Amino acid sequence: MISVCMLSGCIEEFEADISSEDSDLLVVEGAICSSQMNKFILSRTQPVNSSQMPRMVIGASVSVHGSDGSAYTLQETDGYYTCWIDALNPDVEYYLHIETNGEVYESEPQKPLRTEKIEEVSIVQETPKSNIDVLVTPEAPFDPDKANYYSWTYDETWEVHPDYTTDIYFDTKTLAPVYDPYQFPICGWKDRTGSSILVGSSLSYEGQHIRQVKLYDIDRGDERMYYRYSGLIHQRAISKAEYEYELARRQAGSEMGGLFTPLPSALPTNIHCLTSDKHVIGFVGCSLNVSAYRFFLERKDYSIDFPYPKDARQWLDDCNEMDCLRMVQKEGMFLCVWKDERYRPGGKLQTAWAYDYQLDVRLRGAYAEEPDFWSLEGHISY
């Protein structure tokens, strides 16, 4: 007991001694990409013990410049800076220019890197109880004699269905059911962008050709796999320096608060303040093209843990029109089943009712307009 008391008495709260130089740092996210809408996010770091979200940088002057005199001015919306950038010249160096709070920042000029197409996206479910893994393989590298580095991001779209469907409603004026198959969409779709940037190096692969890198997985019980799913993989060739920045950023994020965790200002960067010695967090890459690959998954092709819940509709086994009126006006429910057998001796009226959130996928965050790519079949490389 004496030893325990002595040990516990030696424990003190540790507060990191972080200088003012490591707070309120400018954070830059984004890359210069050819022939597409470019987006950069500017924010400021918060203290380590702060629970607030990063502060967006409003009102900055942001532009992309080329060594050939070309320039593109980005427009700002709540800290997001965007503009369309035309086809980049592979022989020209490009950089990002930022002016905010009286300071000027620029990224190091660099020529845009070519990106190979995606050769294949493989879908693997090791066992009937396993998650569904998404693996990517780029095409053979342009230069097989040197290391190649890539970053990947992905977008997801999946089909959702309501808990119940109905093609009738109860008319409160005529006190009778009316046929209407279009009052609720029969299905909908949800979108999501992957929350992280994944990076890979070819150093451990034969011929510097990366093969079957796992990007993410989908739980077999996730609603994304209940019907039909589509993923869109974006692949971008990056420099070794950008690859090392992404690895360091990920390590700092996963180990934040550790005794040996590097401070934010210690992260490698290619963005510098030209007017003072202020540190910057971020790395601006430059790409001649970004490859993409769309794939589709069908529920029937995998072992999916699909729930079959009990019927949660409210049934009235022996009711009349006034009961139905009450269900609409007092309970706010919608008619799903109308089974009227009162025309025969001993026959009854049986109805079933559901709430709007059980019938309308739009109330669950889905949209009803079918995506223009949803009718496609097979996988497509862009």
N, C-alpha and C positions, 0 to 999 in steps of 0.2 A: 504494500500500500504506500509506503514511504517513497519507493522508487517511482510509482505511478504519479504521485503528487509532484515529485521533482520534475519528471518529464513534462507533465501537463503545464507546469509553471514556466517552462522554457518556450512555449508556443506563443508567438506574437503575430499579429496581423501584418502582412507584408504589403507595402505600397510602393509600386514601381516609381522610380525617380525619372520621370519623362520630362525632358526640357520643353520649353515653349516652341522650340524649332520643330518638334515632332507632333504638334497639335495644329489644327486648322490648315492641314496640308491640302493642296489642290489634288484631286483625283480625276484622272482622265481615262475614259473607257471608250474604245472604238478602234476602227482600222480604216485606212484609205483603200477603197476597193473600186475597181474599174467597172464602168457601165452599169451602175446601180445606185439606188438611194443609199447614201452614207449617213450613219447616225453616230454621234458622239455624245456621251453623258459626262457632264462636269459636276463635281460635288466637292464637299469639304469633309475632312475627317473630324470625328467627334472624340472627346476624351475616352480613354479606355473604359472607365467606369460609367460612361453615359449609356442610358437606355434609349436615347432618341435615335431616330433614323438619320442617315447622312443628310447634310444640308445641301440642297441643290444650288448650283451657281447660276444666278439669274443675270441677264443683261450683259454677258460677255460678248466680245467680238471674236468670232471664230472663223477661220478660213483655211483652205488647203491651197498650197502653192507648189508650182513646178519650176525646175531650174530653167525651163524654156520660157518663163514669163507667164505661164497659165495660172489662173487663180479661180477659186470657187468660194463664194461666201455662203456660210451656213446660217439658216434661220432658226431662232430659238423659241421653244415652247416648254416652259416650266423646267428648264435645265437640260432639255434634250435639244441638240443642235443637229439639223438635218439639211441635206441638199443632194441633188442628183449630180453625180460626177460622170463625165463622158469617158470614152475609152482612153485609158492611160497609155502613154508612150513608153515602151520597155527600155528606151535609152535615156529617159528623163528621170531625175531624182525629185521626189515629192516629200513635202513635210507639212505638218499641222502648225498653224499660228494662232495663238490665243492671247487676248488682251483682257485683263480683268483686275479690278481693284488697284489700278495704277501699275500693275506688273505685266511684263511681256514674257510669254513662254513659247518655245518652239521645240518640235521633235527633230531628231537628226534626219537629214535628207537621205532618202534611200530609193533605189530603183525597185519597181514593182516585181514581185516574184510570180512566176508561172505556176499554176496548180494542175496536177494530173487529174483526170476524171476518176470517178469512183468505179472500180471494176465490178464490185459485188457487195451487196448487203446480205449477210447470212442470218437466218433466224434459227435459234437452237433452243430446244427444250430437252434437257438431258434425261429426265424421268417424268412420268405423269404428274408427279408432285412438285416439279421444279418450276421456277420462274421462267419466263421467255426472255432469252438473251438476244440482243441486237449487236451483231459484229460487222465491222466494215473492213474492206480491202481496197486500197487505192490501186489504180493501174500501175504498171511497171514504171519506175521513176525515169524522168528525162535523163538524169545523169546517175547511172548505177555505181559510179566510182566514188561518190561522196555521200555523206549522211544527209538524210532528208527529214524534215520536221513538218508536222501538220497540226492544225487545230480543227476541231469538229464541234459544231453545234447542231441542234435538231429541233424541229417543230413537229407537233403531234396533232392529229385530228381523229376523232372517233365518233362512232354513231351511238346514240342513246335512244331508248324507247321509254314510253311512259309505263307506269305500273299497270294501268288499265286503259282500254280504249272504249269509246262509245260513238255510236252514229245516230243517237237520238237525244232530245232534250224535252223537258216537261214544260209545256206552255202554260203559264199561270193565268192566261185569259180564257183559253178554251178548256183548261183542265184536262189536257190530253197530251200524249207523246207526239213529237214531231220529228220526222226524219231529217237529220242534218249531219252528214259525215265529215264536214269541213270545220266544225267549231273548234277542234283541237288538231294540231299536226300529229300525224301518225308516228313520226320520229323526228329527231333533231341531231345536231352535231355540236361537239365541243372542241375547242382549240387550246393548245398550251405550248409554250416555248420552254425547252430544257433549261434548267436553272443554272447550269454550269458550262464552262468551256473545257473540253477535253483535249489533251495534247498527246502527241506520240512521236517517238524517234525511231529511225530505221537502223540504229547502230547494232542491235542484236538480231537483225534479220539477214538471211542469206541474200546476197545481191542487193542489199539496201532496199529490199521490197517488203514493205509492211503488209502483213496478212492477218486478217480476222482479229482486229483489235475490238475488244468489247467496249461499246459506248455506254450502254445502259441496259436495264432489264425491266420487265413488266411483271408484276405479281399476277399469278394465274387467277386470282380472285378479284382483280381490279376491274372496274366497270369498263375500262378501255378495251378489254378483250371480250366483252359480252356479245358483241355483234360483229362489227367490222372496224378495223383500225388502219390508219395510214401514218407513216413517218416520213419526214423530209429531212435528209441528212445534208448539211452544208460542210464542205471540206475546203480548207484554205492552206496553202503552203506558207510556212512561216520561217523566219530566220532562227538560227541557234540562240541568239540573244533573246528573242521573244519567247522561245520555248523555255529558256532558263528563267525568265521573268514569271511565266505562268506557273512553273513548278515552285518557285519561291513564294509566290503569292498564295498558292494552295497550302503550302506548308505553314505559312504564317497564319492563315485563316483557321487551320485545323488545330494549331498548337497555341493559339492566342492565350496569353496569360501564363505560359510556361516560363520558367526561369531563364531559359536560353533562347527564347523566341526572339528573332530579330525585330527591331523597331521598324515601323512602316518606312521611315526614311532610308533604311538599309536595303530595301528591295531594289534590284537592278531596274534601271529605267533608261529610256532614250529621249526623255522630255526634260528640258532644262529651262530655268528662269534666266532670262538675258539681262534683267535689270537688278537682280539681287542674288543672294546665295540661298534663296528659299528652295526647299526640297519639293519634289513632285512625285506622286505615285501614279504609275501607269506605263504603258508601252504602246506606241502607235505603230502597227505594222502597215505594210503596203503590198497590195496584191493586184496582179494583172487580171486575174479572174478568180471566181469562186465556183467550184463544182458542186453539183447537187444530185441527189438520188432519191427518188420517191418509191416507196414500197408499200404493199398492202398485206394485211394479215386478216384471215378469216377464222372465225371462232371454231368452225368445224374441223380445222386442220390441227388443233392443239387440244391438250387436256385442260379444260377450263373449269374452274370452280364456280359454276353459275348458281346463284341462289334461287331457290323456288319457295318463296315465302307463302305462308297461309293467306287465304283470301281476306284482305283487310277492308273490303267494301262493307258498307252497312246494309244489311238485308231487312226488308219488311216482308214477312211471309204472308200476312193477311192484312191488307191495307185498303184504303180507298183514296179517292182523288184529294180529299182534304188532308190526308196524311202526307200525300206527295207535295201539296202546296206548302205545308209546314217544313218539309225537308229543304225546299228551295228557299223560302223566305226567312225562316228562322235559323236553319242549320247551314245555309249557304252551300249546299251540296248539289251535285249534278247527277242526273239520271243515267244509269248504265244499262239496266235490264228492266224490261217491261213484259211480264208474262201474265196475261189476263185470261183466266179460265172461268170467269164468272158467268159466262154464257151457258154453262152446263150445271146441273144440280150439284151443290156442294163445292163448286169451283171457287177459287179465290184469286185475288190479284197479288202477284208477287213482284217486288221491285228490288233493285240494288242501286246503291248510291256511293259516290266518291267525291272527294274534295278536288279542287282545281289543281293543286300541286301533284296529285296522283295521276292526273290526266294530261297536263300540259308540261312538256319538257322545257319550255321556255322559262318556267318558274324554277327550274333547277340549273339555270345558267347556260342552257343550250340555245342555239338559234335554229330556225326552221328552214332557212334557204339552203338548198343543197349546194355544197362546194362544187365549183366548176370541174374539178379533177375527179370527183367521186365516181363518175361513170367509167373511168379508165380501168383497165385490167392489166395485170402484170406489173413489173418493175420498170422504171424509166430513169435513165441517166441523162443529166443535163450538162 
